[in-house]
């Protein structure tokens, strides 16, 4: 809670500094904001690649059995549904653009880069291992990371494999240390981003645009929580009211702690003792789901990315939406252990493609509330996947 107040205070200070209209001060804020943008871009590529590779390399090797197959299937289906709902609400509610002079600069850069969808799809497939990293091609990076992670999971256990996986995990630990250091200094960046924005933005338009954005994000979470996930349960012959009633302690703890990992012991206890899920299922499914089953994160990545790209002058076409649904689902699944979760991952993705990440500066304080709802939704989805997997295996064993 203390961190939230610091962020809000930084946002207010930045807004006041921007309103003052002091030229020298504006230049200093622009320099600081540029430094933070470059640092996020620096960390974007390794964050995405290492998270996806280590997730699939670590859990894929354990996933040859029936339990992992069903867990992964339900995770993909529920995560895809969450992203699709976010996309639909984004189109229907249509949050407007923030009146930033700076975001319009991206239009000139985009005007001379027309290409067909076939060229775009072919461009996703890398022809060497270095180019996706140099160009920051997000989809190519995800493709490479997915292939390497699955490849590592399929290698037979050996000393060489263990060294490679431990090395990747060690690099990820080092990266997280750097990320935590950057986040520790983030209030300074928020001041700079807020000063940039307040110098150029009309408060009335901000309220309308950001209000619609929040409506899309939270509306998608509530639809996923109260409609979509219960429908999944009903389709498998489970009573959603009964399941939610038994898993309420875990969902409430997730709401207030904003951490699926911290909630995991309560989730497992509730699933085993209250819901009656078999221990071998709960103790295998729930730790995996805590890492890869991120319904709320997928929706946040999608909606926020579309909102930021739209403000940067990128046309939001059907092709763009479908592409980013795929990116958001794969990114959410690979979002293992990243501090600040999907907010930082979204920031990394947007930095990697050169989108106006300054907009995320005013989303950050709001994200505290969004994070509470998303975490509760994630734990509820974990519970649903666990219950459905247990039900499927029980039926299979009875035959």
C-alpha positions as a Markdown table, in Angstrom:
| # | Residue | x | y | z |
|---|---|---|---|---|
| 1 | Unk | 0.0 | 0.0 | 0.0 |
| 2 | Unk | 2.9 | 2.3 | 0.7 |
| 3 | Unk | 4.2 | 1.8 | -2.8 |
| 4 | Unk | 0.8 | 2.8 | -4.2 |
| 5 | Unk | 0.8 | 6.1 | -2.3 |
| 6 | Unk | 4.3 | 6.8 | -3.6 |
| 7 | Unk | 3.3 | 6.1 | -7.2 |
| 8 | Unk | 0.2 | 8.3 | -6.8 |
| 9 | Unk | 2.3 | 11.0 | -5.2 |
| 10 | Unk | 4.8 | 10.8 | -8.1 |
| 11 | Unk | 1.9 | 11.1 | -10.6 |
| 12 | Unk | 0.6 | 14.2 | -8.9 |
| 13 | Unk | 4.0 | 15.8 | -8.6 |
| 14 | Unk | 4.7 | 15.2 | -12.3 |
| 15 | Unk | 1.3 | 16.6 | -13.3 |
| 16 | Unk | 1.9 | 19.8 | -11.3 |
| 17 | Unk | 5.4 | 20.2 | -12.9 |
| 18 | Unk | 4.0 | 19.7 | -16.4 |
| 19 | Unk | 1.3 | 22.3 | -15.8 |
| 20 | Unk | 3.9 | 24.9 | -14.8 |
| 21 | Unk | 5.1 | 25.1 | -18.4 |
| 22 | Unk | 8.7 | 25.8 | -17.5 |
| 23 | Unk | 10.7 | 25.1 | -20.6 |
| 24 | Unk | 13.9 | 23.9 | -18.9 |
| 25 | Unk | 11.9 | 21.7 | -16.5 |
| 26 | Unk | 10.0 | 20.2 | -19.5 |
| 27 | Unk | 13.3 | 19.4 | -21.1 |
| 28 | Unk | 14.6 | 17.6 | -18.0 |
| 29 | Unk | 11.4 | 15.6 | -17.7 |
| 30 | Unk | 11.7 | 14.6 | -21.4 |
| 31 | Unk | 15.3 | 13.4 | -20.8 |
| 32 | Unk | 14.4 | 11.4 | -17.8 |
| 33 | Unk | 11.4 | 9.8 | -19.6 |
| 34 | Unk | 13.6 | 9.0 | -22.6 |
| 35 | Unk | 16.1 | 7.3 | -20.3 |
| 36 | Unk | 13.4 | 5.1 | -18.7 |
| 37 | Unk | 12.0 | 4.2 | -22.1 |
| 38 | Unk | 15.4 | 3.1 | -23.2 |
| 39 | Unk | 16.0 | 1.0 | -20.1 |
| 40 | Unk | 12.6 | -0.7 | -20.6 |
| 41 | Unk | 13.5 | -1.4 | -24.2 |
| 42 | Unk | 16.9 | -2.8 | -23.0 |
| 43 | Unk | 15.1 | -5.3 | -20.7 |
| 44 | Unk | 12.2 | -6.0 | -23.0 |
| 45 | Unk | 13.8 | -8.7 | -25.2 |
| 46 | Unk | 15.4 | -10.8 | -22.4 |
| 47 | Unk | 12.3 | -10.5 | -20.2 |
| 48 | Unk | 10.0 | -12.0 | -22.9 |
| 49 | Unk | 12.4 | -14.7 | -24.2 |
| 50 | Unk | 13.7 | -16.0 | -20.9 |
| 51 | Unk | 10.2 | -16.1 | -19.3 |
| 52 | Unk | 8.7 | -18.1 | -22.1 |
| 53 | Unk | 11.7 | -20.5 | -22.5 |
| 54 | Unk | 12.1 | -21.3 | -18.7 |
| 55 | Unk | 8.3 | -21.8 | -18.3 |
| 56 | Unk | 8.0 | -24.4 | -21.0 |
| 57 | Unk | 11.4 | -26.0 | -20.3 |
| 58 | Unk | 10.6 | -26.4 | -16.6 |
| 59 | Unk | 7.1 | -27.6 | -16.9 |
| 60 | Unk | 7.1 | -29.2 | -20.3 |
| 61 | Unk | 9.3 | -32.0 | -19.1 |
| 62 | Unk | 6.7 | -33.0 | -16.5 |
| 63 | Unk | 3.9 | -32.7 | -18.9 |
| 64 | Unk | 3.8 | -35.9 | -20.9 |
| 65 | Unk | 1.0 | -37.3 | -18.8 |
| 66 | Unk | -2.8 | -36.9 | -18.9 |
| 67 | Unk | -2.9 | -34.3 | -16.1 |
| 68 | Unk | -0.6 | -31.8 | -17.8 |
| 69 | Unk | -2.3 | -32.3 | -21.2 |
| 70 | Unk | -5.7 | -31.4 | -19.7 |
| 71 | Unk | -4.2 | -28.6 | -17.6 |
| 72 | Unk | -2.6 | -27.0 | -20.7 |
| 73 | Unk | -5.7 | -27.4 | -22.8 |
| 74 | Unk | -8.0 | -25.7 | -20.3 |
| 75 | Unk | -5.4 | -23.0 | -19.6 |
| 76 | Unk | -5.2 | -22.2 | -23.3 |
| 77 | Unk | -8.9 | -22.2 | -23.8 |
| 78 | Unk | -9.7 | -20.0 | -20.8 |
| 79 | Unk | -6.8 | -17.6 | -21.5 |
| 80 | Unk | -7.9 | -17.3 | -25.2 |
| 81 | Unk | -11.5 | -16.6 | -24.1 |
| 82 | Unk | -10.3 | -13.9 | -21.7 |
| 83 | Unk | -8.3 | -12.2 | -24.5 |
| 84 | Unk | -11.1 | -12.5 | -27.0 |
| 85 | Unk | -13.6 | -10.9 | -24.5 |
| 86 | Unk | -11.2 | -8.0 | -24.0 |
| 87 | Unk | -10.9 | -7.5 | -27.7 |
| 88 | Unk | -14.6 | -7.5 | -28.2 |
| 89 | Unk | -15.2 | -5.0 | -25.4 |
| 90 | Unk | -12.4 | -2.8 | -26.8 |
| 91 | Unk | -14.2 | -2.7 | -30.2 |
| 92 | Unk | -17.6 | -2.1 | -28.7 |
| 93 | Unk | -16.7 | 0.5 | -26.1 |
| 94 | Unk | -13.9 | 2.1 | -28.2 |
| 95 | Unk | -11.8 | 4.1 | -25.8 |
| 96 | Unk | -10.7 | 7.4 | -27.4 |
| 97 | Unk | -7.2 | 8.7 | -28.0 |
| 98 | Unk | -5.4 | 10.9 | -25.6 |
| 99 | Unk | -4.7 | 14.3 | -27.2 |
| 100 | Unk | -0.9 | 13.8 | -27.2 |
| 101 | Unk | 1.2 | 15.7 | -29.7 |
| 102 | Unk | 4.0 | 13.2 | -29.2 |
| 103 | Unk | 2.0 | 10.1 | -30.1 |
| 104 | Unk | 1.1 | 11.5 | -33.5 |
| 105 | Unk | 4.8 | 11.4 | -34.4 |
| 106 | Unk | 4.5 | 7.7 | -35.0 |
| 107 | Unk | 2.2 | 8.2 | -37.9 |
| 108 | Unk | 5.0 | 9.6 | -40.1 |
| 109 | Unk | 7.1 | 6.6 | -39.3 |
| 110 | Unk | 4.3 | 4.2 | -40.3 |
| 111 | Unk | 3.3 | 6.0 | -43.5 |
| 112 | Unk | 6.2 | 4.6 | -45.6 |
| 113 | Unk | 6.1 | 1.0 | -44.3 |
| 114 | Unk | 3.2 | -0.5 | -46.1 |
| 115 | Unk | 3.3 | -4.3 | -46.6 |
| 116 | Unk | 0.9 | -7.1 | -47.3 |
| 117 | Unk | -0.4 | -9.5 | -44.7 |
| 118 | Unk | 1.6 | -12.2 | -46.5 |
| 119 | Unk | 4.8 | -10.2 | -46.1 |
| 120 | Unk | 4.0 | -9.6 | -42.5 |
| 121 | Unk | 3.4 | -13.3 | -41.8 |
| 122 | Unk | 6.6 | -14.3 | -43.6 |
| 123 | Unk | 8.5 | -11.7 | -41.7 |
| 124 | Unk | 7.5 | -13.4 | -38.4 |
| 125 | Unk | 9.6 | -16.5 | -39.4 |
| 126 | Unk | 13.3 | -15.6 | -38.7 |
| 127 | Unk | 16.0 | -16.5 | -41.1 |
| 128 | Unk | 18.7 | -16.2 | -38.5 |
| 129 | Unk | 18.9 | -16.3 | -34.7 |
| 130 | Unk | 20.2 | -12.8 | -34.3 |
| 131 | Unk | 17.8 | -10.7 | -36.3 |
| 132 | Unk | 14.7 | -11.0 | -34.1 |
| 133 | Unk | 16.8 | -9.8 | -31.1 |
| 134 | Unk | 18.3 | -6.9 | -33.0 |
| 135 | Unk | 15.0 | -5.8 | -34.5 |
| 136 | Unk | 12.9 | -6.5 | -31.4 |
| 137 | Unk | 10.4 | -8.5 | -33.5 |
| 138 | Unk | 8.0 | -9.6 | -30.7 |
| 139 | Unk | 6.3 | -12.4 | -32.5 |
| 140 | Unk | 9.5 | -13.8 | -33.9 |
| 141 | Unk | 11.0 | -13.8 | -30.4 |
| 142 | Unk | 8.0 | -15.6 | -29.0 |
| 143 | Unk | 8.2 | -18.1 | -31.8 |
| 144 | Unk | 11.9 | -18.8 | -31.1 |
| 145 | Unk | 11.4 | -18.9 | -27.3 |
| 146 | Unk | 8.5 | -21.3 | -27.7 |
| 147 | Unk | 10.5 | -23.6 | -29.9 |
| 148 | Unk | 13.5 | -23.5 | -27.6 |
| 149 | Unk | 11.4 | -24.1 | -24.5 |
| 150 | Unk | 9.5 | -27.0 | -25.9 |
| 151 | Unk | 12.7 | -28.4 | -27.4 |
| 152 | Unk | 14.4 | -28.3 | -24.0 |
| 153 | Unk | 11.4 | -30.0 | -22.4 |
| 154 | Unk | 11.7 | -32.9 | -24.9 |
| 155 | Unk | 15.4 | -33.5 | -24.4 |
| 156 | Unk | 16.2 | -36.5 | -22.2 |
| 157 | Unk | 17.4 | -35.7 | -18.8 |
| 158 | Unk | 21.1 | -35.3 | -18.8 |
| 159 | Unk | 23.9 | -33.2 | -17.2 |
| 160 | Unk | 24.1 | -31.0 | -20.4 |
| 161 | Unk | 20.3 | -30.3 | -20.3 |
| 162 | Unk | 20.5 | -29.5 | -16.5 |
| 163 | Unk | 23.4 | -27.1 | -17.1 |
| 164 | Unk | 21.5 | -25.3 | -19.9 |
| 165 | Unk | 18.3 | -25.0 | -17.9 |
| 166 | Unk | 20.1 | -23.8 | -14.7 |
| 167 | Unk | 22.0 | -21.3 | -16.8 |
| 168 | Unk | 18.8 | -19.9 | -18.2 |
| 169 | Unk | 17.2 | -19.8 | -14.8 |
| 170 | Unk | 20.3 | -18.0 | -13.4 |
| 171 | Unk | 20.1 | -15.4 | -16.2 |
| 172 | Unk | 16.5 | -14.9 | -15.4 |
| 173 | Unk | 17.3 | -14.4 | -11.7 |
| 174 | Unk | 19.9 | -11.8 | -12.7 |
| 175 | Unk | 17.4 | -10.1 | -15.0 |
| 176 | Unk | 14.8 | -10.0 | -12.2 |
| 177 | Unk | 17.3 | -8.3 | -10.0 |
| 178 | Unk | 17.9 | -5.6 | -12.6 |
| 179 | Unk | 14.1 | -5.3 | -13.0 |
| 180 | Unk | 13.5 | -4.9 | -9.3 |
| 181 | Unk | 16.2 | -2.2 | -9.2 |
| 182 | Unk | 14.5 | -0.3 | -12.1 |
| 183 | Unk | 11.1 | -0.6 | -10.4 |
| 184 | Unk | 12.6 | 0.7 | -7.1 |
| 185 | Unk | 13.5 | 3.9 | -9.0 |
| 186 | Unk | 10.2 | 4.0 | -11.0 |
| 187 | Unk | 8.6 | 6.9 | -9.1 |
| 188 | Unk | 11.1 | 9.2 | -10.8 |
| 189 | Unk | 10.1 | 7.8 | -14.1 |
| 190 | Unk | 6.4 | 8.3 | -13.2 |
| 191 | Unk | 7.1 | 11.9 | -12.4 |
| 192 | Unk | 8.7 | 12.4 | -15.8 |
| 193 | Unk | 6.0 | 10.6 | -17.7 |
| 194 | Unk | 3.2 | 12.4 | -15.8 |
| 195 | Unk | 4.9 | 15.8 | -16.5 |
| 196 | Unk | 5.1 | 15.0 | -20.2 |
| 197 | Unk | 1.5 | 14.1 | -20.3 |
| 198 | Unk | 0.1 | 16.9 | -18.2 |
| 199 | Unk | 1.9 | 19.5 | -20.4 |
| 200 | Unk | -0.1 | 18.3 | -23.4 |
| 201 | Unk | -3.3 | 16.7 | -22.3 |
| 202 | Unk | -6.8 | 18.0 | -21.6 |
| 203 | Unk | -8.1 | 16.6 | -18.3 |
| 204 | Unk | -11.6 | 16.1 | -19.6 |
| 205 | Unk | -10.4 | 13.9 | -22.5 |
| 206 | Unk | -8.2 | 12.0 | -20.1 |
| 207 | Unk | -11.1 | 11.2 | -17.9 |
| 208 | Unk | -13.2 | 10.0 | -20.8 |
| 209 | Unk | -10.5 | 8.0 | -22.6 |
| 210 | Unk | -9.0 | 6.4 | -19.5 |
| 211 | Unk | -12.4 | 5.8 | -18.0 |
| 212 | Unk | -13.4 | 3.8 | -21.1 |
| 213 | Unk | -10.1 | 1.9 | -21.0 |
| 214 | Unk | -10.7 | 0.9 | -17.4 |
| 215 | Unk | -14.3 | -0.1 | -18.2 |
| 216 | Unk | -13.0 | -2.4 | -20.9 |
| 217 | Unk | -10.4 | -4.0 | -18.7 |
| 218 | Unk | -12.5 | -4.5 | -15.6 |
| 219 | Unk | -15.6 | -5.3 | -17.6 |
| 220 | Unk | -13.7 | -8.1 | -19.4 |
| 221 | Unk | -12.5 | -9.4 | -16.0 |
| 222 | Unk | -16.0 | -9.5 | -14.6 |
| 223 | Unk | -17.5 | -11.3 | -17.6 |
| 224 | Unk | -14.7 | -13.9 | -17.5 |
| 225 | Unk | -15.2 | -14.4 | -13.8 |
| 226 | Unk | -19.0 | -14.6 | -13.5 |
| 227 | Unk | -20.0 | -15.9 | -17.0 |
| 228 | Unk | -17.2 | -17.5 | -19.0 |
| 229 | Unk | -15.5 | -19.6 | -16.4 |
| 230 | Unk | -18.9 | -20.8 | -14.9 |
| 231 | Unk | -19.8 | -21.9 | -18.4 |
| 232 | Unk | -16.6 | -23.9 | -18.7 |
| 233 | Unk | -17.6 | -25.6 | -15.4 |
| 234 | Unk | -21.1 | -26.3 | -16.5 |
| 235 | Unk | -19.9 | -27.8 | -19.7 |
| 236 | Unk | -17.9 | -30.3 | -17.7 |
| 237 | Unk | -20.9 | -31.1 | -15.4 |
| 238 | Unk | -19.7 | -29.1 | -12.4 |
| 239 | Unk | -21.8 | -26.6 | -10.4 |
| 240 | Unk | -20.0 | -23.2 | -10.5 |
| 241 | Unk | -21.7 | -21.9 | -7.4 |
| 242 | Unk | -20.5 | -25.0 | -5.4 |
| 243 | Unk | -16.9 | -24.7 | -6.8 |
| 244 | Unk | -16.8 | -20.9 | -6.1 |
| 245 | Unk | -18.2 | -21.4 | -2.6 |
| 246 | Unk | -15.5 | -23.9 | -1.8 |
| 247 | Unk | -12.7 | -21.9 | -3.3 |
| 248 | Unk | -13.8 | -18.5 | -1.8 |
| 249 | Unk | -11.0 | -18.3 | 0.8 |
| 250 | Unk | -8.4 | -18.6 | -2.0 |
| 251 | Unk | -10.1 | -16.0 | -4.3 |
| 252 | Unk | -10.5 | -13.5 | -1.4 |
| 253 | Unk | -6.9 | -13.9 | -0.4 |
| 254 | Unk | -5.8 | -13.4 | -4.0 |
| 255 | Unk | -7.9 | -10.2 | -4.1 |
| 256 | Unk | -6.1 | -8.7 | -1.2 |
| 257 | Unk | -2.6 | -10.0 | -1.6 |
| 258 | Unk | -2.4 | -9.5 | -5.4 |
| 259 | Unk | -0.2 | -12.6 | -5.6 |
| 260 | Unk | -1.2 | -16.0 | -7.0 |
| 261 | Unk | 2.0 | -17.4 | -5.7 |
| 262 | Unk | 1.4 | -16.2 | -2.1 |
| 263 | Unk | -2.2 | -17.5 | -2.4 |
| 264 | Unk | -1.1 | -21.0 | -3.6 |
| 265 | Unk | -1.0 | -22.7 | -0.2 |
| 266 | Unk | -4.6 | -21.5 | 0.5 |
| 267 | Unk | -5.6 | -22.5 | -3.0 |
| 268 | Unk | -4.3 | -26.0 | -2.6 |
| 269 | Unk | -5.8 | -26.4 | 0.8 |
| 270 | Unk | -9.2 | -25.2 | -0.4 |
| 271 | Unk | -9.1 | -27.5 | -3.4 |
| 272 | Unk | -8.1 | -30.6 | -1.4 |
| 273 | Unk | -10.0 | -30.1 | 1.8 |
| 274 | Unk | -13.0 | -28.0 | 0.8 |
| 275 | Unk | -13.6 | -28.9 | -2.9 |
| 276 | Unk | -12.5 | -32.5 | -2.6 |
| 277 | Unk | -10.0 | -32.5 | -5.4 |
| 278 | Unk | -7.5 | -35.5 | -5.3 |
| 279 | Unk | -4.1 | -34.5 | -3.8 |
| 280 | Unk | -2.1 | -35.8 | -6.7 |
| 281 | Unk | -4.2 | -33.6 | -9.1 |
| 282 | Unk | -4.3 | -30.5 | -6.9 |
| 283 | Unk | -0.6 | -30.6 | -6.1 |
| 284 | Unk | 0.4 | -31.0 | -9.8 |
| 285 | Unk | -2.2 | -28.7 | -11.5 |
| 286 | Unk | -2.3 | -25.7 | -9.2 |
| 287 | Unk | 1.5 | -24.9 | -9.1 |
| 288 | Unk | 1.5 | -25.1 | -12.9 |
| 289 | Unk | -1.6 | -22.9 | -13.2 |
| 290 | Unk | -0.1 | -20.4 | -10.8 |
| 291 | Unk | 2.7 | -19.9 | -13.3 |
| 292 | Unk | 1.0 | -20.3 | -16.7 |
| 293 | Unk | -2.8 | -19.7 | -16.3 |
| 294 | Unk | -3.1 | -16.0 | -16.5 |
| 295 | Unk | -6.6 | -15.1 | -17.8 |
| 296 | Unk | -6.5 | -11.5 | -16.4 |
| 297 | Unk | -3.0 | -10.9 | -17.6 |
| 298 | Unk | -3.9 | -11.9 | -21.2 |
| 299 | Unk | -6.8 | -9.5 | -21.2 |
| 300 | Unk | -4.8 | -6.7 | -19.7 |
| 301 | Unk | -1.9 | -7.2 | -22.2 |
| 302 | Unk | -4.3 | -7.2 | -25.2 |
| 303 | Unk | -6.5 | -4.2 | -24.2 |
| 304 | Unk | -3.6 | -2.1 | -22.9 |
| 305 | Unk | -1.5 | -2.9 | -26.0 |
| 306 | Unk | -4.3 | -1.9 | -28.4 |
| 307 | Unk | -5.0 | 1.2 | -26.4 |
| 308 | Unk | -1.3 | 2.3 | -26.4 |
| 309 | Unk | -0.8 | 1.4 | -30.1 |
| 310 | Unk | -3.9 | 3.2 | -31.1 |
| 311 | Unk | -2.6 | 6.4 | -29.3 |
| 312 | Unk | 0.7 | 5.9 | -31.2 |
| 313 | Unk | -1.1 | 6.0 | -34.6 |
| 314 | Unk | -1.3 | 2.3 | -35.3 |
| 315 | Unk | -4.6 | 1.4 | -37.1 |
| 316 | Unk | -6.5 | -1.1 | -35.0 |
| 317 | Unk | -7.7 | -3.5 | -37.7 |
| 318 | Unk | -9.1 | -7.0 | -37.4 |
| 319 | Unk | -5.7 | -8.4 | -38.4 |
| 320 | Unk | -4.0 | -6.4 | -35.7 |
| 321 | Unk | -6.5 | -7.6 | -33.0 |
| 322 | Unk | -6.1 | -11.2 | -34.0 |
| 323 | Unk | -2.3 | -10.9 | -34.0 |
| 324 | Unk | -2.3 | -9.4 | -30.5 |
| 325 | Unk | -4.7 | -11.9 | -29.2 |
| 326 | Unk | -2.1 | -14.5 | -30.1 |
| 327 | Unk | 0.7 | -12.4 | -28.6 |
| 328 | Unk | -1.2 | -11.7 | -25.4 |
| 329 | Unk | -2.0 | -15.4 | -24.8 |
| 330 | Unk | 1.5 | -16.6 | -25.4 |
| 331 | Unk | 3.0 | -13.8 | -23.4 |
| 332 | Unk | 0.7 | -14.4 | -20.4 |
| 333 | Unk | 1.5 | -18.1 | -20.4 |
| 334 | Unk | 5.2 | -17.2 | -20.3 |
| 335 | Unk | 4.8 | -14.5 | -17.7 |
| 336 | Unk | 6.4 | -16.6 | -15.0 |
| 337 | Unk | 7.7 | -14.8 | -11.9 |
| 338 | Unk | 8.2 | -11.3 | -13.5 |
| 339 | Unk | 8.0 | -8.6 | -10.8 |
| 340 | Unk | 4.8 | -6.4 | -11.3 |
| 341 | Unk | 3.5 | -9.2 | -13.5 |
| 342 | Unk | 1.7 | -8.4 | -16.7 |
| 343 | Unk | 2.1 | -4.6 | -16.3 |
| 344 | Unk | 5.8 | -4.8 | -16.8 |
| 345 | Unk | 5.5 | -7.4 | -19.5 |
| 346 | Unk | 3.1 | -5.1 | -21.4 |
| 347 | Unk | 5.5 | -2.2 | -20.9 |
| 348 | Unk | 8.2 | -4.4 | -22.3 |
| 349 | Unk | 6.2 | -5.4 | -25.3 |
| 350 | Unk | 5.2 | -1.7 | -26.0 |
| 351 | Unk | 8.8 | -0.6 | -25.6 |
| 352 | Unk | 10.0 | -3.3 | -27.9 |
| 353 | Unk | 7.8 | -2.0 | -30.8 |
| 354 | Unk | 8.4 | 1.7 | -30.1 |
| 355 | Unk | 4.8 | 2.5 | -28.9 |
| 356 | Unk | 4.3 | 5.6 | -26.7 |
| 357 | Unk | 4.9 | 3.9 | -23.3 |
| 358 | Unk | 4.4 | 7.3 | -21.5 |
| 359 | Unk | 0.7 | 6.5 | -21.5 |
| 360 | Unk | 1.4 | 3.6 | -19.1 |
| 361 | Unk | 2.6 | 6.2 | -16.6 |
| 362 | Unk | -1.0 | 7.3 | -15.9 |
| 363 | Unk | -2.3 | 3.7 | -16.0 |
| 364 | Unk | 0.2 | 2.6 | -13.3 |
| 365 | Unk | -1.7 | 3.9 | -10.2 |
| 366 | Unk | -5.0 | 2.6 | -11.6 |
| 367 | Unk | -3.3 | -0.8 | -12.2 |
| 368 | Unk | -3.3 | -1.4 | -8.4 |
| 369 | Unk | -7.1 | -1.9 | -8.5 |
| 370 | Unk | -6.9 | -3.8 | -11.8 |
| 371 | Unk | -4.2 | -6.1 | -10.3 |
| 372 | Unk | -6.4 | -7.0 | -7.4 |
| 373 | Unk | -9.3 | -8.0 | -9.7 |
| 374 | Unk | -7.0 | -9.8 | -12.2 |
| 375 | Unk | -5.3 | -11.9 | -9.4 |
| 376 | Unk | -8.6 | -13.0 | -8.0 |
| 377 | Unk | -9.7 | -13.9 | -11.5 |
| 378 | Unk | -6.5 | -15.8 | -12.1 |
| 379 | Unk | -6.9 | -17.9 | -8.9 |
| 380 | Unk | -10.5 | -18.5 | -9.7 |
| 381 | Unk | -9.5 | -19.7 | -13.2 |
| 382 | Unk | -6.8 | -21.9 | -11.6 |
| 383 | Unk | -9.5 | -23.4 | -9.4 |
| 384 | Unk | -11.7 | -24.1 | -12.4 |
| 385 | Unk | -8.9 | -25.7 | -14.3 |
| 386 | Unk | -8.1 | -27.9 | -11.4 |
| 387 | Unk | -11.7 | -28.9 | -10.8 |
| 388 | Unk | -12.3 | -29.7 | -14.5 |
| 389 | Unk | -9.1 | -31.7 | -14.7 |
| 390 | Unk | -10.0 | -33.7 | -11.6 |
| 391 | Unk | -13.5 | -34.4 | -13.0 |
| 392 | Unk | -12.1 | -35.5 | -16.4 |
| 393 | Unk | -9.6 | -37.9 | -14.8 |
| 394 | Unk | -12.2 | -39.3 | -12.4 |
| 395 | Unk | -14.4 | -40.1 | -15.4 |
| 396 | Unk | -11.5 | -41.7 | -17.3 |
| 397 | Unk | -10.4 | -43.8 | -14.3 |
| 398 | Unk | -14.0 | -45.0 | -13.8 |
| 399 | Unk | -14.2 | -46.4 | -17.3 |
